[in-house]
């Protein structure tokens, strides 16, 4: 177990095997020396040998299959440190490592950044322009370990005996120490996101899968996928079942090509196996095929029979949507299914019970949680919708929950007034577009002190009520009881 709780390794070092080659006449490569000095420096700075760094000192050539131990190391690591170089950028192996960490970190409670500090650390062995960095490195700060002096000078890695090498290593160490200490604290409250498992696809549907996942992430749904790896039959099945258990919907795109076979399992394809596992699960599932698909074009008989049974309704399962559709409509169809699932699984309000949505910035979420507990005691059904610094984000989830309530409460505490107004405008747009019945907006002012001025929205659809508790806490002097009486009225 690493120093950071919840992770086996604190840091994973990714590099190209070319950069680890020893110069003739030397006993250590540049990366070996970098690793040894970084480990020692971290131990001394933090004061413990519990810092655990994964690095593959027997780096395999990029032509071999993606190593299972390395995959496991990436998934169990808190920080990803890539040694960026021309050979790193040209290595499919290195790109797989970077992509795997990026996707797994994206769906973790910490996310890809914590307190604006990225968990992917970009160490530049050469002066590589940021325009050539992989998109996973966007937003990272490059730690330069090269001697390139201008944009046109690619340079070379600084010799580890040089004086400025020590200085740069210490700068990197200090940044890592600060990030490690932040990660040792409990992760922020997880956002309440609708989670979708997206199955493997044949190469002919790869671009559609990528485009759809991008659109769903933009709508703030959490996406699980990228299985395989693992590639072996039993391990692959276990990984898929785990993803299905953690998802509210699984999506499988199929066409006339079954895609890649499972290792050591002839006539068994990842696409078909994953769809079958989904059919056997309790998860909501969508199996999509192109509307123009002709079963007679399928050459592999077991795969053809599988799709034929779906077409004829012989292969059924609870919570299954089998769709013959158009590529351009797939994202809309998925969102429609998500909306239906949310409405089907939403708590059924008691007859005559008031339902409200607490729309809050994450900074004010703790107060929203406390208020929601009190609401339940008062026979009021609360729904909480936490949000981050972008007031226009998470609109899909906001839309789903507005359909369940008659009042919206916004918290004006540790965020700016402009943020709250923008969030109210976003909610208003959803209400108008879908003709939802919401009778009023409520703004609760929280500490610190704020001017008691009205929130003006240029609209005529909902009433805006402002309650100022920025100086006198709502929990004192009977104010909570007074607030609930006004809320119910």
C-alpha positions as CSV (number, residue, x, y, z in Angstrom):
1,X,0.0,0.0,0.0
2,X,1.3,3.4,-0.9
3,X,1.6,6.5,1.2
4,X,-1.6,7.9,-0.3
5,X,-4.6,6.0,1.1
6,X,-6.6,4.0,-1.4
7,X,-3.8,3.5,-3.8
8,X,-1.2,0.8,-4.0
9,X,1.3,3.1,-5.7
10,X,1.8,6.8,-5.2
11,X,3.4,7.5,-8.6
12,X,3.6,5.6,-11.9
13,X,6.5,6.5,-14.2
14,X,5.8,6.1,-17.9
15,X,8.7,6.3,-20.4
16,X,9.9,4.9,-23.7
17,X,12.4,2.0,-23.6
18,X,14.6,4.0,-26.1
19,X,15.1,6.7,-23.5
20,X,16.3,4.1,-21.0
21,X,19.2,2.9,-23.1
22,X,22.6,3.1,-21.5
23,X,25.2,5.3,-23.0
24,X,28.3,3.1,-23.9
25,X,30.7,3.1,-21.0
26,X,28.1,3.9,-18.3
27,X,26.5,1.6,-15.7
28,X,23.2,3.5,-15.3
29,X,20.8,5.0,-17.8
30,X,19.5,8.5,-17.5
31,X,16.1,7.3,-16.4
32,X,17.5,4.9,-13.8
33,X,19.4,7.8,-12.2
34,X,16.4,10.0,-12.4
35,X,14.2,7.4,-10.7
36,X,16.8,6.7,-7.9
37,X,17.4,10.4,-7.1
38,X,13.7,11.2,-7.2
39,X,12.8,8.4,-4.9
40,X,15.5,9.4,-2.4
41,X,14.6,13.0,-2.6
42,X,10.9,12.3,-1.9
43,X,11.7,10.0,1.0
44,X,13.9,12.7,2.6
45,X,11.4,15.6,1.9
46,X,8.3,13.7,3.2
47,X,10.2,11.9,6.0
48,X,9.2,8.3,5.2
49,X,10.1,5.4,2.9
50,X,6.4,4.6,2.4
51,X,6.4,6.5,-0.9
52,X,5.9,3.8,-3.5
53,X,6.8,4.4,-7.1
54,X,6.0,2.0,-10.0
55,X,8.4,1.9,-12.9
56,X,9.1,-0.9,-15.3
57,X,12.9,-1.4,-15.2
58,X,12.5,-4.1,-17.8
59,X,10.6,-1.9,-20.3
60,X,9.2,-4.1,-23.0
61,X,9.4,-3.2,-26.7
62,X,6.3,-1.5,-28.0
63,X,5.5,-4.3,-30.3
64,X,4.5,-6.8,-27.6
65,X,1.0,-7.0,-26.1
66,X,0.0,-4.5,-23.4
67,X,1.4,-6.0,-20.2
68,X,-1.2,-6.9,-17.6
69,X,1.0,-6.0,-14.6
70,X,1.6,-2.6,-16.0
71,X,-2.1,-2.1,-16.6
72,X,-2.7,-3.1,-13.0
73,X,0.0,-0.7,-11.8
74,X,-1.6,2.2,-13.7
75,X,-5.0,1.6,-12.3
76,X,-3.6,1.4,-8.7
77,X,-1.6,4.6,-9.0
78,X,-2.5,8.0,-7.7
79,X,-0.2,10.1,-9.9
80,X,1.0,9.5,-13.4
81,X,4.5,10.9,-14.3
82,X,5.3,10.7,-18.0
83,X,8.8,11.3,-19.4
84,X,7.9,13.1,-22.5
85,X,10.2,12.7,-25.5
86,X,10.0,12.1,-29.3
87,X,10.2,8.3,-28.6
88,X,7.5,8.6,-25.9
89,X,5.2,10.3,-28.4
90,X,5.9,7.7,-31.1
91,X,5.3,4.8,-28.8
92,X,1.9,3.2,-29.0
93,X,2.7,1.4,-25.7
94,X,3.3,4.7,-23.9
95,X,0.2,6.3,-25.4
96,X,-1.9,3.3,-24.1
97,X,-0.5,3.9,-20.6
98,X,-1.3,7.6,-20.7
99,X,-4.8,7.0,-22.1
100,X,-5.6,4.4,-19.5
101,X,-4.6,6.6,-16.6
102,X,-6.4,9.6,-18.1
103,X,-9.7,7.6,-18.4
104,X,-9.5,5.9,-15.0
105,X,-8.6,9.1,-13.2
106,X,-11.4,11.0,-14.9
107,X,-14.0,8.8,-13.2
108,X,-12.4,8.7,-9.7
109,X,-13.6,11.0,-6.9
110,X,-10.4,13.1,-7.1
111,X,-10.8,13.6,-10.9
112,X,-7.9,14.5,-13.2
113,X,-7.2,17.7,-11.1
114,X,-7.3,18.4,-7.5
115,X,-7.1,22.0,-6.4
116,X,-6.1,22.9,-9.9
117,X,-3.1,20.6,-9.7
118,X,-3.1,17.9,-12.5
119,X,-2.5,14.3,-11.5
120,X,-0.6,13.8,-14.7
121,X,2.9,15.2,-14.5
122,X,4.6,16.1,-17.7
123,X,8.4,15.9,-17.5
124,X,10.0,17.1,-20.8
125,X,13.2,15.3,-21.6
126,X,13.4,17.3,-24.8
127,X,12.1,20.8,-25.8
128,X,8.8,19.5,-27.4
129,X,6.3,22.3,-28.3
130,X,3.0,22.0,-26.5
131,X,1.2,21.7,-29.9
132,X,2.7,18.2,-30.1
133,X,1.7,17.1,-26.6
134,X,-1.1,14.5,-26.5
135,X,-4.5,15.9,-25.6
136,X,-4.3,14.1,-22.2
137,X,-1.4,16.5,-21.3
138,X,-3.5,19.7,-22.0
139,X,-3.6,21.8,-18.9
140,X,-0.4,20.3,-17.5
141,X,2.7,22.3,-16.7
142,X,5.9,20.9,-18.3
143,X,8.9,20.3,-16.0
144,X,11.8,20.9,-18.3
145,X,14.8,18.5,-18.0
146,X,16.4,19.5,-21.3
147,X,19.0,22.1,-22.3
148,X,17.0,23.6,-25.3
149,X,17.2,27.3,-25.2
150,X,14.6,28.5,-27.7
151,X,11.5,27.1,-29.6
152,X,13.6,25.8,-32.4
153,X,16.2,24.0,-30.2
154,X,15.0,20.6,-29.3
155,X,17.9,20.1,-26.9
156,X,18.9,17.0,-25.0
157,X,18.3,15.7,-21.5
158,X,20.3,17.5,-18.9
159,X,23.2,15.4,-17.6
160,X,22.3,14.3,-14.0
161,X,25.7,15.6,-12.7
162,X,24.9,19.1,-13.8
163,X,24.1,21.7,-11.1
164,X,20.8,22.9,-12.7
165,X,19.7,19.2,-12.9
166,X,19.5,19.1,-9.1
167,X,17.6,22.4,-9.0
168,X,15.0,21.1,-11.5
169,X,14.7,17.8,-9.7
170,X,14.0,19.6,-6.5
171,X,11.3,21.8,-8.2
172,X,9.7,18.6,-9.5
173,X,10.0,17.0,-6.1
174,X,8.4,19.9,-4.3
175,X,5.4,19.9,-6.7
176,X,5.0,16.1,-6.2
177,X,5.2,16.5,-2.4
178,X,2.5,19.1,-2.4
179,X,0.3,17.0,-4.7
180,X,0.9,13.9,-2.5
181,X,-0.1,15.7,0.7
182,X,-3.3,17.0,-1.0
183,X,-4.2,13.5,-2.2
184,X,-3.7,12.1,1.3
185,X,-6.7,14.1,2.5
186,X,-10.2,12.6,1.9
187,X,-11.4,13.0,-1.7
188,X,-14.1,15.6,-2.4
189,X,-17.7,14.4,-2.2
190,X,-18.4,12.5,-5.4
191,X,-20.6,14.2,-7.9
192,X,-24.0,12.5,-8.4
193,X,-23.5,11.4,-12.0
194,X,-25.4,9.0,-14.2
195,X,-22.9,6.2,-15.0
196,X,-22.8,4.5,-18.4
197,X,-20.8,1.4,-19.4
198,X,-19.8,1.6,-23.0
199,X,-18.9,-1.8,-24.5
200,X,-16.2,-2.7,-27.0
201,X,-17.0,-2.2,-30.7
202,X,-15.6,-3.5,-34.0
203,X,-13.2,-1.1,-35.8
204,X,-16.0,0.0,-38.2
205,X,-17.9,1.6,-35.3
206,X,-14.9,2.9,-33.4
207,X,-15.3,6.5,-34.5
208,X,-19.0,6.5,-33.6
209,X,-18.2,5.1,-30.2
210,X,-15.6,7.8,-29.6
211,X,-17.9,10.6,-30.8
212,X,-20.8,9.4,-28.7
213,X,-18.7,9.0,-25.5
214,X,-17.4,12.5,-26.0
215,X,-20.9,13.9,-26.3
216,X,-22.1,12.0,-23.3
217,X,-19.1,13.2,-21.2
218,X,-19.9,16.8,-22.4
219,X,-23.4,16.2,-20.9
220,X,-21.7,15.3,-17.7
221,X,-22.4,11.6,-17.7
222,X,-19.7,9.3,-16.2
223,X,-18.4,6.7,-18.7
224,X,-16.9,3.3,-17.9
225,X,-15.3,1.3,-20.6
226,X,-12.1,0.5,-22.4
227,X,-12.4,-3.2,-21.7
228,X,-10.3,-5.0,-22.9
229,X,-7.8,-5.0,-21.3
230,X,-7.7,-7.4,-19.7
231,X,-7.7,-9.6,-22.8
232,X,-7.9,-13.1,-21.3
233,X,-11.4,-14.7,-21.2
234,X,-11.9,-15.0,-17.4
235,X,-10.2,-11.8,-16.4
236,X,-12.1,-10.0,-19.2
237,X,-15.4,-11.3,-18.0
238,X,-14.7,-10.3,-14.4
239,X,-13.8,-6.8,-15.5
240,X,-17.0,-6.4,-17.6
241,X,-19.3,-7.7,-14.8
242,X,-17.7,-5.3,-12.3
243,X,-18.3,-2.4,-14.7
244,X,-21.9,-3.5,-15.2
245,X,-22.5,-3.6,-11.5
246,X,-21.3,0.0,-11.2
247,X,-23.4,1.3,-14.1
248,X,-26.9,2.4,-14.6
249,X,-26.9,1.7,-18.4
250,X,-24.7,-0.4,-20.7
251,X,-24.4,0.4,-24.4
252,X,-23.3,-2.0,-27.1
253,X,-22.9,-1.0,-30.7
254,X,-22.8,-3.9,-33.2
255,X,-22.7,-4.3,-36.9
256,X,-21.9,-7.1,-39.4
257,X,-18.3,-7.4,-38.1
258,X,-17.8,-9.0,-34.6
259,X,-14.5,-7.4,-34.1
260,X,-11.5,-9.0,-32.3
261,X,-11.6,-12.5,-30.8
262,X,-11.0,-13.0,-27.1
263,X,-7.5,-14.4,-26.5
264,X,-7.4,-18.2,-26.6
265,X,-11.2,-18.3,-27.2
266,X,-11.8,-19.0,-30.9
267,X,-15.2,-17.8,-32.3
268,X,-15.7,-15.7,-29.1
269,X,-15.6,-12.0,-29.7
270,X,-15.3,-9.2,-27.1
271,X,-18.3,-7.4,-28.6
272,X,-20.6,-10.4,-28.4
273,X,-19.4,-11.6,-25.0
274,X,-19.9,-8.1,-23.5
275,X,-23.4,-7.8,-24.9
276,X,-24.3,-11.3,-23.6
277,X,-23.0,-10.4,-20.1
278,X,-25.1,-7.3,-20.2
279,X,-28.2,-9.2,-21.2
280,X,-27.6,-11.5,-18.2
281,X,-27.2,-8.6,-15.8
282,X,-29.7,-6.4,-13.9
283,X,-28.4,-3.3,-15.6
284,X,-30.4,-1.3,-18.1
285,X,-29.0,-2.1,-21.6
286,X,-29.0,-0.7,-25.1
287,X,-28.0,-2.8,-28.0
288,X,-27.7,-0.7,-31.2
289,X,-27.2,-1.8,-34.8
290,X,-27.3,0.2,-38.0
291,X,-30.7,0.4,-39.6
292,X,-29.4,-0.8,-42.9
293,X,-27.6,-3.9,-41.5
294,X,-28.2,-7.0,-43.6
295,X,-27.8,-10.3,-41.6
296,X,-26.9,-12.1,-44.8
297,X,-23.6,-10.1,-44.9
298,X,-22.4,-11.7,-41.7
299,X,-19.9,-14.5,-42.2
300,X,-19.3,-15.7,-38.7
301,X,-22.2,-18.1,-37.9
302,X,-22.3,-17.8,-34.1
303,X,-22.3,-14.0,-34.3
304,X,-24.9,-14.1,-37.1
305,X,-27.2,-16.3,-34.9
306,X,-26.8,-14.0,-32.0
307,X,-27.9,-10.9,-34.0
308,X,-30.7,-13.0,-35.7
309,X,-32.1,-13.9,-32.3
310,X,-32.1,-10.3,-31.3
311,X,-33.9,-9.3,-34.5
312,X,-36.5,-12.0,-34.1
313,X,-37.1,-11.3,-30.4
314,X,-35.8,-14.7,-29.4
315,X,-33.1,-13.2,-27.2
316,X,-34.7,-11.0,-24.7
317,X,-33.9,-9.6,-21.3
318,X,-35.4,-7.2,-18.7
319,X,-34.6,-3.5,-19.2
320,X,-33.4,-4.1,-22.8
321,X,-33.7,-1.6,-25.6
322,X,-32.8,-3.1,-29.0
323,X,-32.5,-0.3,-31.6
324,X,-32.0,-0.4,-35.3
325,X,-31.0,3.2,-35.8
326,X,-29.1,6.0,-37.6
327,X,-25.6,7.0,-36.4
328,X,-26.5,10.7,-36.2
329,X,-29.4,10.0,-33.8
330,X,-27.5,7.7,-31.3
331,X,-26.6,10.4,-28.7
332,X,-30.2,11.7,-28.6
333,X,-31.5,8.1,-28.2
334,X,-29.1,7.5,-25.3
335,X,-30.2,10.7,-23.6
336,X,-33.8,9.7,-24.0
337,X,-33.2,6.3,-22.4
338,X,-31.2,8.0,-19.6
339,X,-34.1,10.4,-18.9
340,X,-36.6,7.4,-18.8
341,X,-34.4,5.5,-16.4
342,X,-34.0,8.4,-14.0
343,X,-37.8,9.0,-14.0
344,X,-38.5,5.3,-13.5
345,X,-36.0,5.0,-10.6
346,X,-36.8,8.4,-8.9
347,X,-38.4,8.1,-5.5
348,X,-42.1,8.3,-5.7
349,X,-43.3,11.4,-3.8
350,X,-46.0,10.9,-1.2
351,X,-49.4,12.3,-2.4
352,X,-49.4,16.0,-1.7
353,X,-45.7,16.0,-0.8
354,X,-43.7,19.0,-1.9
355,X,-40.6,18.2,-4.0
356,X,-37.7,20.6,-4.4
357,X,-34.4,20.7,-6.1
358,X,-31.4,22.0,-4.2
359,X,-29.0,23.3,-6.9
360,X,-25.7,24.1,-5.3
361,X,-22.1,24.8,-6.0
362,X,-19.9,22.0,-4.5
363,X,-18.5,24.7,-2.1
364,X,-21.9,25.0,-0.5
365,X,-22.9,21.3,-0.7
366,X,-22.4,20.5,3.0
367,X,-25.1,23.1,3.9
368,X,-27.4,21.7,1.2
369,X,-27.0,18.2,2.6
370,X,-27.9,19.4,6.1
371,X,-30.9,21.3,4.8
372,X,-32.1,18.2,2.8
373,X,-32.0,16.1,6.0
374,X,-34.3,18.7,7.8
375,X,-36.6,18.7,4.7
376,X,-37.2,15.0,5.0
377,X,-38.3,15.5,8.6
378,X,-40.8,18.1,7.3
379,X,-42.2,15.7,4.7
380,X,-40.5,17.6,1.8
381,X,-38.8,15.5,-0.9
382,X,-35.3,17.0,-1.7
383,X,-33.1,16.3,-4.7
384,X,-29.5,17.6,-4.6
385,X,-27.7,18.7,-7.8
386,X,-24.0,19.6,-7.0
387,X,-22.2,21.7,-9.6
388,X,-18.6,23.0,-10.1
389,X,-17.2,26.3,-11.4
390,X,-19.0,26.1,-14.8
391,X,-22.6,27.1,-14.3
392,X,-23.6,25.7,-17.7
393,X,-22.3,22.3,-17.0
394,X,-24.4,19.3,-15.9
395,X,-27.4,20.6,-17.8
396,X,-28.5,17.0,-18.6
397,X,-28.8,16.1,-15.0
398,X,-30.4,19.4,-14.1
399,X,-33.0,18.8,-16.8
400,X,-33.8,15.4,-15.5
401,X,-34.4,16.6,-11.9
402,X,-36.3,19.8,-12.7
403,X,-39.0,17.5,-14.2
404,X,-39.5,16.0,-10.7
405,X,-40.0,19.2,-8.7
406,X,-42.0,22.3,-8.3
407,X,-39.5,24.6,-6.7
408,X,-35.8,25.2,-7.2
409,X,-33.4,26.4,-4.4
410,X,-30.1,28.0,-5.2
411,X,-27.4,28.7,-2.6
412,X,-25.5,32.0,-2.7
413,X,-22.7,31.3,-0.2
414,X,-19.1,30.9,-1.2
415,X,-19.7,31.6,-4.9
416,X,-20.2,34.8,-6.8
417,X,-23.6,36.3,-7.4
418,X,-22.9,36.1,-11.2
419,X,-22.4,32.3,-10.8
420,X,-25.8,31.9,-9.1
421,X,-27.6,34.1,-11.7
422,X,-26.0,32.2,-14.6
423,X,-27.1,28.9,-13.0
424,X,-30.7,30.2,-12.5
425,X,-30.7,31.3,-16.2
426,X,-29.6,27.9,-17.3
427,X,-32.4,26.3,-15.2
428,X,-34.9,28.8,-16.6
429,X,-34.0,27.9,-20.2
430,X,-34.6,24.2,-19.4
431,X,-38.0,25.0,-17.9
432,X,-39.1,27.1,-20.8
433,X,-37.9,24.6,-23.5
434,X,-39.6,21.6,-21.9
435,X,-42.6,23.4,-20.4
436,X,-41.9,22.1,-16.9
437,X,-44.1,23.3,-14.0
438,X,-41.9,25.2,-11.6
439,X,-43.7,27.9,-9.6
440,X,-40.8,29.7,-8.1
441,X,-37.0,30.0,-7.6
442,X,-35.6,30.4,-4.1
443,X,-32.2,31.9,-3.3
444,X,-30.7,31.3,0.1
445,X,-27.9,33.7,1.0
446,X,-25.3,32.1,3.2
447,X,-22.3,33.6,5.0
448,X,-20.2,35.6,4.5
449,X,-22.2,38.9,4.6
450,X,-23.9,39.9,1.4
451,X,-25.9,42.9,0.3
452,X,-29.6,42.2,0.6
453,X,-30.4,42.9,-3.0
454,X,-32.9,41.1,-5.2
455,X,-31.8,38.6,-7.9
456,X,-33.2,40.0,-11.1
457,X,-34.0,37.7,-14.0
458,X,-35.4,39.2,-17.1
459,X,-38.3,36.7,-17.4
460,X,-41.9,36.3,-16.6
461,X,-42.2,32.6,-16.0
462,X,-41.2,32.0,-12.4
463,X,-41.2,34.1,-9.2
464,X,-37.8,34.6,-7.4
465,X,-37.8,34.7,-3.6
466,X,-34.6,35.6,-1.7
467,X,-33.9,34.6,1.9
468,X,-30.9,36.4,3.5
469,X,-29.2,34.3,6.1
470,X,-25.7,35.6,5.4
471,X,-25.5,37.4,8.8
472,X,-28.0,35.4,10.9
473,X,-27.7,31.6,10.4
474,X,-30.9,29.9,9.3
475,X,-30.4,27.3,12.1
476,X,-30.9,29.8,14.9
477,X,-33.8,31.7,16.4
478,X,-36.6,29.7,14.8
479,X,-35.6,30.8,11.3
480,X,-35.6,27.2,9.9
481,X,-39.2,26.7,10.9
482,X,-40.2,30.0,9.4
483,X,-38.4,29.1,6.2
484,X,-40.2,25.8,5.9
485,X,-43.6,27.5,6.5
486,X,-42.9,29.9,3.7
487,X,-41.5,27.2,1.4
488,X,-44.7,25.1,1.8
489,X,-46.9,28.2,1.2
